[in-house]
């Protein structure tokens, strides 16, 4: 286990992280007029303004990562013991997604 988490731990941490991300985005979604939908463990963020776009955040159990597809790019976040969160290059899942949402909105 190179990332230090079991399959069961990954599933629990990923579910918790994605649900927390959904809750954290609801206020901004109301303010900015985009949709946040969690279904089957996959979080979709759908924009109509300033252009149509969909961000997809999903767990990838075989590699124990959360994958973010946004702005024509793919981000693969692994569990970080240091931050206690899924992270990529020191940026947590919540920080990454908020940055990408604001970038899409032009904020």
KAZI-V805724 format. One record per backbone hydrogen bond with DSSP energy under -0.5 kcal/mol. CO is the residue of the C=O (numbers start at 1). NH is the residue of the N-H. Records with the same first field share a line. If there is no record, write none. Layout:
BEGIN
CO = NH / NH
END
This chain:
BEGIN
1 = 4
6 = 10
7 = 11
8 = 12
9 = 13
10 = 14
11 = 15
12 = 16
13 = 17
14 = 18
15 = 19
16 = 20
17 = 21
18 = 22
19 = 23
20 = 24
21 = 25
22 = 25 / 26
23 = 26 / 27
25 = 29
26 = 30
27 = 31
28 = 32
29 = 33 / 34
35 = 46
37 = 39 / 44
39 = 42
42 = 39 / 44
43 = 57
44 = 37 / 46
45 = 55
46 = 35
47 = 53
53 = 47
55 = 45
56 = 58 / 69
57 = 43
58 = 67
59 = 61
60 = 63 / 64 / 65
61 = 64
64 = 79
65 = 60 / 67
66 = 77
67 = 58
68 = 70 / 75
69 = 56
70 = 73
73 = 70
75 = 68 / 77
77 = 66
78 = 87
79 = 81
80 = 84 / 85
85 = 80
86 = 93
87 = 78
88 = 91
90 = 92
91 = 88
92 = 96
93 = 97
94 = 98
95 = 99
96 = 100
97 = 101
98 = 102
99 = 103
100 = 104
101 = 105
102 = 106 / 107
103 = 106
END
